[in-house]
Amino acid sequence: MKVPFLDLSLQHKALREPALAALAATYDATRFCLGKDVEDFEKGFAAALGYPAVLGMNSGTAPLHVACMMAGFGPGDEIITAPFTFISSAWGINYVGARPVFADIEEGTFNLDPAKVAAAVTPRTKGIIAVHLFGQPARMDEIMAIAKQHNLFVIEDCAQAVGARYQGTPVGLLGDVGTFSFYPTKNLGGCGEGGALVTRRPELHTRARHIRVHGSDRRYYHDIVGGNFRMDGFQGALLNVKLPHLAGWTRRRQAIAGRYLREIRLADVRLPDQPSYGQSVFHQFTIRHPQRDALREHLTRREVGTDLIYPVPLHLQKCYGYLGYGPGSFPVSERSAANCVSLPIFPELTDAQVDHVIASVNAF
């Protein structure tokens, strides 16, 4: 039995007719930049997930950039984030001229270790970017306590955590700003690039709205230096088609993950922790094993697709060589990169395919 790591075609075939109809309506109405489709998505996303307001943007990287601009980060400032994540989690820091400072992650959740965050704070620290990696919320109570003690601006990178909750609160509302990605492979993925920004603070929402459109709230009048971060109408239209299905897709991901957690019994495997404070949406199901590469080869022979997600931590990337980190700087992140493998987990997997994944892992 073949089990692909991910097959986006299944979801898009099922939604083809309403998706094409939505695109045609947007095309005929020439709603190409922001406009009604994006506004409808912003309202629907907010209502479905519990946010006071949402701003659609043109990628998942854009709201991280905008958040760093809103925070006033700049040259000489240090911003703490995790080294085990996708690189865009740190890009916004560089885009405003600030310096990324990495803090190691926890063994069990792949998220920032609050103790390591506290140890990384210096007089130059101005903020924290907490990543809710693989859909599992980070330890936001401890992170926010550190932020309060040092007057730090907190950005939540929720790119992989749409629908996740921390002690009942939607991720993105615990810090100052939350950011999302709608890249096609995400739990709520568009057919191209897209992202969003949320905040519980009205003044930050207003500032982000201005930054999104060239620093302007009135055509040809520019009060602040902004950018062009607008979501296009086609992505808004497609996301409106997909949004009503998100809750069901999330339940299916959680059901598959529940089976993996209960039924994978391979010796020496480490399954992801599921702390009681967080409700994960399982963007990925990532396990660790000391013979990761051999395990992956075994699964390939059994026709089970896998992926190595983040095989090189950020502090060892060539682009961050100037920061002066080296091997051994963040041992948990480095072990994770060396031992992790991600299993198939997408809503269209059949029960028989899930059975095959579990049996194949256990047979290693």
GUGUPA-526718 format. One record per residue (C-alpha): residue in three letters; x, y, z. Coordinates in steps of 0.5 Angstrom, whole numbers, plus 2048, in hexadecimal, padded with zeros to 3 digits. Layout:
REM residues N
AlaXYZ ...
This chain:
REM residues 364
Met800800800 Lys8038077FE Val80280C803 Pro805813801 Phe807818806 Leu80381D803 Asp7FE81D7FD Leu7FB8247FC Ser7F78227F6 Leu7F281E7FA Gln7EF8247FE His7EF8287F7 Lys7EC8237F3 Ala7E68237F8 Leu7E582B7F8 Arg7E782C7F1 Glu7E082E7EF Pro7DE8337F5 Ala7E68367F4 Leu7E58377ED Ala7DE83A7EE Ala7E183F7F3 Leu7E78417EF Ala7E38427E9 Ala7DE8477ED Thr7E584B7EF Tyr7E784B7E8 Asp7E184E7E6 Ala7E08537EB Thr7E88557EA Arg7E98547F2 Phe7F08537F1 Cys7F48577F7 Leu7F08567FE Gly7E98587FD Lys7E38547FF Asp7E584D7FE Val7EB84E803 Glu7E6852808 Asp7E284C808 Phe7E8848809 Glu7EA84C80F Lys7E384C812 Gly7E2845811 Phe7E9843814 Ala7E884881A Ala7E184581B Ala7E383D81A Leu7E983E81F Gly7E8843824 Tyr7EC849822 Pro7E9850823 Ala7EC85281C Val7F084F816 Leu7F5853811 Gly7F684E80B Met7FD84F808 Asn80184D802 Ser805847805 Gly80684480C Thr80D84880C Ala80984F80B Pro80684F812 Leu80C84D815 His810853812 Val80A857813 Ala80A85581B Cys81185781B Met81085E818 Met80A85F81D Ala80E85D823 Gly813862821 Phe81985D821 Gly81F86081D Pro82786081D Gly82A85F824 Asp82485B826 Glu824853828 Ile81E84F827 Ile81E84882A Thr81B842826 Ala81C83B824 Pro821838820 Phe81D83281E Thr81883481A Phe817837813 Ile81B83D811 Ser816842810 Ser815842817 Ala81B846818 Trp81B84A811 Gly81784F814 Ile81C851819 Asn821852814 Tyr81D85680F Val81C85B814 Gly82485B816 Ala82385881D Arg82785281F Pro82584B820 Val827847826 Phe825840827 Ala82383C82D Asp82283582D Ile81C83082D Glu81982B831 Glu81A824830 Gly813822830 Thr80F82882C Phe81482A828 Asn81283182A Leu81683782E Asp819835835 Pro81783B839 Ala81D83A83E Lys82183A838 Val81E841836 Ala81F84483C Ala82684283C Ala827846835 Val82484C837 Thr829852837 Pro82885A838 Arg82785A830 Thr821855830 Lys81B85882E Gly81785282C Ile81584B82B Ile812847825 Ala80F841828 Val80E83B823 His808836824 Leu80C831820 Phe80882B81C Gly80282E81F Gln80382D827 Pro80383382B Ala80983682E Arg809837836 Met80683E835 Asp80583F83D Glu80D83F83E Ile80E842838 Met80A84883A Ala80C849841 Ile81384A83E Ala81184F839 Lys80D85383F Gln813852843 His81885683E Asn81285A83A Leu813855833 Phe80E85582D Val80C84E82C Ile80A84C825 Glu807845824 Asp80984181E Cys80283D81D Ala80483B816 Gln803834817 Ala7FE83581D Val7F883781A Gly7F283581F Ala7F7833824 Arg7F583582B Tyr7F9837832 Gln7F5836838 Gly7EF837834 Thr7F283D831 Pro7F383D829 Val7FA83E827 Gly7FC845825 Leu7F884982B Leu7FD847830 Gly80384B82E Asp80285282B Val801850824 Gly800849820 Thr802847819 Phe7FF842814 Ser80183F80E Phe7FD83C809 Tyr802839804 Pro7FF833800 Thr80282E805 Lys7FF83180B Asn7F982E80F Leu7F583480C Gly7F9835805 Gly7F78397FF Cys7F98387F8 Gly7FF83C7F9 Glu8028417FE Gly7FE844804 Gly7FE84680B Ala7FB84A810 Leu7FC84E817 Val7F884E81D Thr7F8852823 Arg7F485482A Arg7F685B82A Pro7F285F825 Glu7F8865824 Leu7FD85F822 His7F785D81D Thr7F686481A Arg7FE865819 Ala7FF85E816 Arg7F9860811 His7FD86680F Ile80386380E Arg80085D80A Val7FE863805 His804867804 Gly80386B80B Ser7FD86E808 Asp7F586E80B Arg7F3873806 Arg7F58727FE Tyr7FB8767FD Tyr7FC878804 His802875808 Asp80387680F Ile808870810 Val80D86C80C Gly80A86680A Gly80A861805 Asn80685D800 Phe803857804 Arg7FC856801 Met7F984F800 Asp7F684E7F9 Gly7EF84D7F8 Phe7F08467F5 Gln7F38447FB Gly7EE8477FF Ala7E88437FB Leu7EC83D7FB Leu7ED83D803 Asn7E583F804 Val7E4838800 Lys7E8834805 Leu7E783880B Pro7E083480D His7E482D80C Leu7EA82F811 Ala7E782C817 Gly7E5826814 Trp7EC825811 Thr7EF827818 Arg7EB82281C Arg7EE81C817 Arg7F581F818 Gln7F481E81F Ala7F181781E Ile7F681581A Ala7FB81781F Gly7F8814825 Arg7F980D822 Tyr80080F820 Leu801810828 Arg7FD80A82A Glu7FF805825 Ile807807823 Arg80B802828 Leu812802824 Ala817801829 Asp81B80882A Val81680C827 Arg81581382A Leu80E815828 Pro80C81C829 Asp80A81F830 Gln802821831 Pro802826837 Ser7FC82783A Tyr7FC82E839 Gly7FC82E831 Gln7F782B82C Ser7FB82A826 Val7F982A81F Phe7FE82581C His801829816 Gln806823817 Phe80781D81B Thr80F81D81C Ile812817820 Arg819816822 His81E810821 Pro82580F822 Gln82580B81B Arg821810818 Asp82480F811 Ala823807811 Leu81C808813 Arg81B80D80E Glu81E808809 His81A80280C Leu81380680B Thr815808804 Arg815801802 Arg80F800805 Glu80C806801 Val80B80A807 Gly80D811805 Thr81181580A Asp81481C80A Leu81A81F80E Ile817826811 Tyr81D82B813 Pro823826812 Val82782C813 Pro826831819 Leu826838818 His82C83A81C Leu830835817 Gln82D838810 Lys83283C80C Cys82E84280C Tyr82F842814 Gly836841814 Tyr838848816 Leu83484781D Gly83A84381F Tyr83683C821 Gly839836820 Pro83882E821 Gly83682D828 Ser833834829 Phe82C83182A Pro82C82A82B Val82582882B Ser82482B825 Glu82A828822 Arg827821824 Ser820822822 Ala82382481B Ala82781E81B Asn82281981D Cys81B81B81B Val817818816 Ser81081B814 Leu80A816812 Pro80481780E Ile7FF81B811 Phe7FA81E80D Pro7F281E80D Glu7F1819807 Leu7F5813809 Thr7F180D80A Asp7F0809810 Ala7F480380C Gln7F980880A Val7FA80A812 Asp7FA802813 His80080180E Val804807811 Ile803805818 Ala8057FD816 Ser80B800812 Val80E804818 Asn80D7FE81D Ala8107F9818 Phe8177FD818 
